[in-house]
Amino acid sequence: MEPVSPNKQCRVEINIQGMRLEKFVFKKMSASAPHICDIRCGQEITCQSYNYYRKKEICELNNRTKEARTVNFRSAPGWFYIRRLNGRAPLGSILELPALSCQEIKASEGKDAISNKYWMNPTGNGKTQLMYCNMSLGTGEIDECKNDILLCDANAICSNTYGSYKCTCKEGYNGTGHECIDVDECVNDRFICGVNATCVNTNGSYGCTCKEEGSVGDGSVCSVDMVPSALLSKNRLVEVPHQGSCNVLCYMEPNCVSINVGLSQRGNYICELNNASDESPSSSDLQSKQVYTHLSIEVVRTETGNCRENMYRKSWNVEEYIGQYAQVRLVDESSGRWAHINFDDLKGDIICPHDLDEKK
């Protein structure tokens, strides 16, 4: 028996007559008595158990126990099997004794098996590596994500699954998880920073900087013509995901001529639609309010119809407004009892408002 401390139970190993563990013998020798075989097993760091044949005085040292390999524990008249008692190294605990699986370690060590890293050779090809085993599961499970080998891309998240693992690219990257490529937000959404800011791509993200000196904003909200810390009292409040949505809402509102933009506590934008601008006749319309900016909506091109059924084409050069938000408004100023507007074939490099929100 093995000496133990008073607070631990004594352990004994009893030989099992007529049985033998096969296919895991790593050393075979002659031994005149069973205790000689026991001594030889104690001298080998990888010895887990041994078989002894009394009639021919044969000693076989095994690198597994019958618990680890029950299918190889077979009837053998004249033999007996016994598990090593003193100084047995737990399976997978040393480089010289790698396990084939976590399940094998769990079976070999029973209740003494704990979740930890073990030496493993899953393919049996001699290439041993440290792998993490989650012993909280009934049969033991390899947690590939806690192994020393990098299985996923450096910009991916490894998730352990039963019997396998999954790699998922982090936010700001696209790919299989085994290979992740940075998403260039500045190319995929050219309006992501607003019309008066420049988008700068970074690994896994992007940054916005105001284009012109004197611009007001942090890059996500910029305007050269903004009036800082001021808003108009004549407004309708809406919360939107980004500044571009605020611009679009104003374009879609017939009476909107300016907007106030501020940040909400949830990280969205508070958009106030105004029916007056900073050029209003009454200065009393302008009120002070911190962290808000005011932007007037400018009419840049107009055309008046000829009140005839025959349509004609009108072209505008708006190159100076490339990258900015715009709206085409059709206004019926007829005073008659019945009339209609003919309008068709709007051409240009156009992104519709609902497309902008879908990109978000």
C-alpha positions in Angstrom: 0.0 0.0 0.0 1.0 3.6 -0.6 1.6 5.8 2.6 -1.0 8.6 2.8 -1.7 11.5 5.1 -4.3 11.0 7.9 -7.0 13.0 6.1 -6.8 10.8 3.0 -8.2 7.3 2.4 -5.7 4.5 1.9 -5.6 3.0 -1.6 -5.0 -0.6 -2.5 -4.7 -2.4 -5.8 -5.7 -6.0 -6.2 -4.5 -8.3 -9.0 -7.2 -9.6 -11.3 -6.6 -13.3 -12.1 -7.2 -14.7 -15.6 -7.1 -11.2 -17.3 -4.6 -9.3 -19.3 -4.4 -5.8 -20.9 -3.4 -6.2 -24.5 -1.9 -3.8 -27.2 -0.5 -1.3 -24.7 2.6 -3.3 -23.6 5.7 -1.1 -24.0 8.3 -3.4 -22.3 8.4 -7.2 -21.9 10.9 -9.1 -19.6 11.5 -12.2 -17.4 10.7 -11.9 -13.7 11.0 -14.8 -11.3 8.3 -13.4 -9.0 5.4 -10.9 -9.3 7.1 -8.4 -6.9 10.0 -8.2 -9.3 7.6 -7.1 -12.0 6.1 -4.5 -9.6 9.6 -3.1 -9.0 10.3 -2.9 -12.8 7.0 -1.0 -13.3 8.0 1.4 -10.5 11.2 2.2 -12.3 9.4 3.3 -15.5 7.9 6.7 -15.6 5.3 5.7 -18.2 4.2 2.4 -16.5 0.5 2.5 -15.6 0.0 -1.3 -14.9 1.5 -4.7 -15.6 0.5 -8.2 -16.7 2.3 -11.3 -15.1 2.3 -14.9 -16.3 3.3 -17.1 -13.4 4.0 -20.4 -15.4 6.5 -18.8 -17.7 7.6 -15.9 -15.4 6.8 -13.3 -18.0 6.4 -9.6 -17.0 4.6 -7.1 -19.3 4.6 -3.3 -18.5 1.6 -1.3 -19.9 1.4 2.4 -20.6 -2.4 2.3 -20.0 -4.8 1.0 -17.3 -7.8 -1.2 -17.9 -10.0 1.8 -17.0 -8.6 3.7 -19.9 -8.8 0.8 -22.3 -11.7 -1.5 -21.3 -12.0 -3.0 -24.8 -8.4 -4.3 -24.6 -8.9 -5.9 -21.1 -9.4 -9.5 -22.1 -9.5 -13.0 -20.7 -6.1 -14.7 -20.5 -5.8 -18.0 -18.4 -2.6 -18.2 -16.3 -2.1 -14.4 -16.4 -3.0 -11.7 -13.9 -3.3 -7.9 -14.2 -2.6 -5.2 -11.6 -2.7 -1.5 -11.7 0.4 0.4 -10.5 0.0 1.7 -7.0 3.0 3.8 -6.1 4.0 6.9 -8.0 1.8 6.4 -11.1 1.8 9.5 -13.3 -1.8 10.4 -14.3 -2.4 9.9 -18.0 -1.5 13.0 -20.0 0.2 14.7 -17.1 3.7 14.3 -18.5 5.1 14.7 -22.0 6.3 11.0 -22.1 2.7 9.8 -21.5 0.4 11.6 -23.9 -3.3 10.7 -24.1 -5.3 10.1 -27.2 -8.3 12.1 -26.0 -9.8 13.8 -23.0 -12.3 11.0 -22.7 -9.4 8.6 -22.3 -8.0 10.7 -19.4 -11.4 10.9 -17.8 -11.8 7.1 -18.0 -8.3 6.5 -16.7 -8.4 8.9 -13.7 -12.1 8.9 -12.8 -13.0 11.4 -10.1 -9.4 12.6 -9.9 -9.6 14.0 -13.4 -9.8 17.8 -13.3 -10.2 20.4 -16.1 -6.7 21.4 -17.1 -4.2 21.2 -19.9 -2.9 17.8 -20.7 -0.3 16.3 -23.1 -2.2 14.9 -26.1 -1.5 13.1 -29.3 -5.0 12.9 -30.8 -3.9 11.4 -34.1 -1.4 9.0 -32.7 1.3 10.3 -35.1 3.8 11.1 -32.3 3.2 14.9 -32.4 2.4 15.7 -28.8 0.9 19.0 -27.7 -0.7 20.6 -24.7 -4.5 20.7 -25.0 -7.2 21.9 -22.6 -9.7 19.3 -21.4 -13.0 20.4 -19.8 -13.7 17.6 -17.3 -17.0 19.2 -16.1 -18.7 17.3 -19.0 -19.5 13.7 -18.3 -17.0 12.2 -20.7 -14.4 15.0 -20.9 -14.1 17.4 -23.8 -11.2 19.2 -25.5 -11.5 23.0 -25.4 -9.6 23.8 -28.5 -9.9 27.5 -27.7 -7.8 27.2 -24.6 -5.0 25.4 -26.4 -1.5 26.9 -27.0 -2.0 26.5 -30.7 -3.7 29.5 -32.5 -6.6 27.9 -34.4 -8.4 31.1 -35.4 -7.2 34.3 -37.0 -5.8 36.9 -34.6 -8.8 39.1 -35.3 -11.3 36.3 -34.6 -13.1 34.9 -31.6 -12.8 31.2 -30.8 -15.9 29.5 -29.4 -15.7 26.0 -28.1 -18.4 23.6 -29.3 -19.0 19.9 -28.4 -16.4 17.9 -30.2 -15.1 20.9 -32.1 -14.8 24.7 -32.1 -15.9 27.8 -34.2 -14.0 30.9 -35.3 -15.9 34.1 -35.9 -14.3 37.3 -37.2 -14.5 40.3 -34.8 -16.7 43.3 -35.5 -15.0 45.3 -38.3 -13.6 42.3 -40.0 -15.0 39.8 -42.6 -13.9 36.3 -43.4 -14.1 32.7 -42.4 -12.7 33.1 -38.9 -9.6 31.3 -39.8 -8.8 34.3 -42.0 -10.2 37.7 -41.2 -9.8 40.8 -43.4 -10.4 44.4 -42.3 -13.6 46.0 -43.5 -13.0 49.3 -45.1 -16.0 51.2 -43.8 -14.9 54.3 -45.7 -15.3 52.5 -49.1 -18.4 50.5 -48.2 -20.4 53.6 -46.9 -19.1 56.9 -48.3 -21.6 58.8 -46.2 -20.7 57.2 -42.9 -19.0 60.3 -41.6 -21.4 62.9 -42.9 -20.8 65.3 -45.8 -18.3 67.7 -44.2 -16.0 65.0 -42.7 -13.3 62.7 -44.1 -13.4 59.0 -43.2 -10.1 57.4 -42.2 -10.1 53.6 -42.2 -8.3 51.8 -39.2 -7.9 48.1 -38.4 -11.4 46.9 -37.4 -12.9 50.3 -37.3 -12.7 53.9 -38.8 -12.4 57.5 -37.7 -14.0 60.7 -38.9 -12.3 64.1 -39.1 -13.9 67.4 -40.1 -12.7 68.5 -43.5 -12.2 72.3 -43.2 -10.5 74.4 -40.6 -13.1 76.1 -38.5 -15.6 73.3 -38.8 -17.7 72.5 -35.8 -18.0 68.8 -34.6 -16.1 65.7 -33.7 -16.0 64.2 -37.3 -19.4 62.4 -37.0 -21.2 65.8 -36.9 -19.5 68.6 -38.9 -20.6 71.8 -40.6 -18.7 74.9 -41.6 -21.9 77.0 -41.6 -23.2 75.7 -38.2 -24.2 78.0 -35.4 -22.6 76.5 -32.2 -24.7 76.0 -29.0 -27.9 77.3 -30.6 -31.2 75.9 -31.8 -34.6 77.2 -33.0 -37.7 77.0 -30.9 -40.0 76.1 -33.8 -39.1 72.4 -34.2 -40.2 68.7 -34.1 -37.9 66.3 -32.3 -36.9 62.9 -33.7 -34.1 60.4 -32.5 -32.1 58.9 -35.4 -29.1 56.5 -35.7 -26.8 59.0 -37.5 -26.6 62.6 -38.7 -27.3 61.6 -42.3 -30.8 60.4 -41.3 -31.5 63.8 -39.8 -30.6 65.5 -43.1 -32.8 63.0 -45.0 -35.8 63.6 -42.6 -35.6 67.3 -43.2 -35.5 66.8 -47.0 -38.6 64.7 -46.7 -40.5 67.3 -44.6 -42.0 70.0 -46.8 -41.8 72.7 -44.1 -38.3 71.9 -42.8 -35.7 74.5 -43.6 -33.1 73.8 -40.9 -32.1 71.2 -38.3 -30.5 71.0 -34.9 -28.3 68.0 -34.1 -27.3 66.7 -30.7 -26.1 63.4 -29.2 -28.6 61.3 -27.1 -27.7 59.3 -24.0 -28.0 56.1 -26.0 -25.4 57.1 -28.5 -27.9 58.1 -31.3 -28.5 61.6 -32.6 -31.3 63.9 -31.5 -32.7 65.6 -34.6 -34.9 68.6 -34.4 -36.7 69.7 -37.6 -37.3 73.4 -37.9 -39.7 75.5 -40.0 -37.4 78.5 -39.5 -33.6 79.1 -39.9 -30.9 81.2 -38.3 -31.8 83.8 -40.9 -35.4 84.2 -39.5 -36.6 87.8 -39.1 -37.1 87.4 -35.4 -33.9 86.8 -33.3 -36.1 85.5 -30.5 -36.4 82.2 -32.4 -32.8 81.5 -31.6 -32.2 79.9 -28.2 -29.0 78.8 -26.5 -28.5 75.1 -25.8 -25.2 73.3 -25.2 -23.8 70.4 -27.4 -26.3 71.2 -30.1 -25.5 72.5 -33.6 -27.7 74.2 -36.1 -27.6 73.6 -39.9 -29.7 75.5 -42.4 -31.0 73.6 -45.5 -30.0 75.5 -48.6 -32.0 75.6 -51.9 -29.2 75.3 -54.6 -31.1 74.8 -57.9 -34.7 75.6 -59.0 -36.7 75.1 -62.2 -40.2 76.3 -63.1 -42.4 74.3 -65.5 -44.1 75.7 -68.6 -47.6 74.5 -67.9 -47.7 72.3 -71.0 -48.2 68.5 -71.4 -45.0 68.2 -73.5 -42.1 67.4 -71.2 -38.6 68.8 -71.7 -35.2 67.9 -70.1 -33.5 70.2 -67.6 -29.9 69.6 -66.5 -28.0 71.0 -63.5 -24.3 70.9 -62.8 -24.0 70.0 -59.1 -20.4 68.8 -59.1 -19.6 71.1 -56.2 -22.1 69.1 -54.0 -20.7 65.6 -54.6 -20.9 63.6 -51.4 -23.6 65.8 -49.9 -27.3 65.0 -49.2 -29.9 66.4 -51.5 -33.6 66.3 -52.2 -35.7 67.1 -55.2 -39.0 68.8 -54.3 -42.0 69.1 -56.5 -44.2 72.0 -55.6 -47.6 72.7 -57.1 -48.3 76.4 -56.9 -51.3 76.4 -59.2 -54.4 78.2 -58.0 -56.8 76.3 -60.3 -59.4 73.8 -59.2 -57.7 70.8 -60.9 -54.2 70.2 -62.2 -51.4 67.6 -62.3 -47.6 67.5 -62.4 -45.6 65.6 -65.1 -42.2 64.5 -63.8 -40.0 61.6 -65.1 -36.5 60.3 -65.7 -34.4 61.6 -62.9 -30.8 60.6 -63.7 -27.5 60.9 -61.8 -25.3 59.3 -59.2 -28.1 58.9 -56.7 -28.4 57.1 -53.4 -32.0 57.1 -52.0 -32.7 57.9 -48.3 -33.9 54.4 -47.4 -30.7 53.0 -48.9 -28.7 55.1 -46.4 -30.5 53.7 -43.4 -30.2 50.1 -44.7 -26.4 50.6 -44.8 -26.5 51.2 -41.0 
